Amino acid sequence: MDKLQIVLNKPSYSIPEVAQIIGITKYRVRMMIKLKQIKAIMAGSQQLILCHELKRYLIKGGFISHG
């Protein structure tokens, strides 16, 4: 859990980073974005997931506790 808290100190995360944190494929992260299960923003040609959005998803999914 400590490693997860350290990782979530960045302001935003790329699709490969989110895939590694959650333990799923990059394709699945892209599908989650497309299905609006997680929000992403465009930064140039790259999609980024903001830290607060990733935390929201992790709390909702029971990956981490609120607080």
C-alpha positions in Angstrom: 0.0 0.0 0.0 2.9 2.4 0.7 4.1 2.0 -2.9 0.7 2.9 -4.2 0.5 6.0 -2.1 4.0 7.1 -3.4 2.9 6.5 -7.0 -0.2 8.6 -6.6 1.7 11.7 -5.8 2.0 12.7 -9.5 -0.5 15.1 -10.9 -1.4 12.8 -13.9 -0.8 9.4 -15.2 -0.4 7.9 -18.7 -2.3 4.9 -19.9 0.6 2.5 -19.4 1.1 3.9 -15.9 -2.5 3.4 -15.0 -2.5 -0.1 -16.4 0.5 -1.0 -14.3 -1.0 0.5 -11.1 -4.3 -1.3 -11.5 -2.8 -4.5 -12.9 -4.6 -4.6 -16.2 -3.7 -4.1 -19.9 -3.3 -0.8 -21.7 -6.1 -1.9 -24.0 -8.4 -2.3 -21.0 -7.6 1.2 -19.7 -8.4 2.6 -23.2 -11.7 0.8 -23.1 -12.5 2.1 -19.6 -11.9 5.6 -21.0 -14.1 5.0 -24.0 -16.9 3.5 -21.8 -16.5 6.5 -19.5 -15.6 4.4 -16.5 -12.6 6.6 -15.9 -12.1 10.2 -17.3 -9.0 11.2 -19.3 -7.8 14.5 -20.7 -5.9 15.1 -23.9 -2.3 16.5 -23.5 -1.2 16.9 -27.1 -1.8 13.5 -28.6 -1.6 11.6 -25.3 -4.4 10.8 -23.0 -3.7 11.4 -19.3 -5.7 10.4 -16.2 -5.6 13.0 -13.5 -4.5 11.9 -10.0 -7.9 12.7 -8.4 -9.7 10.7 -11.1 -7.5 7.7 -10.6 -8.0 7.9 -6.8 -11.7 8.1 -7.4 -11.7 5.0 -9.5 -9.5 3.1 -7.0 -11.7 4.0 -4.1 -14.9 3.1 -6.0 -13.4 -0.2 -7.0 -12.2 -1.0 -3.5 -8.5 -1.0 -4.4 -7.8 1.5 -1.7 -9.7 2.9 1.3 -11.0 6.4 1.4 -8.7 8.6 3.5 
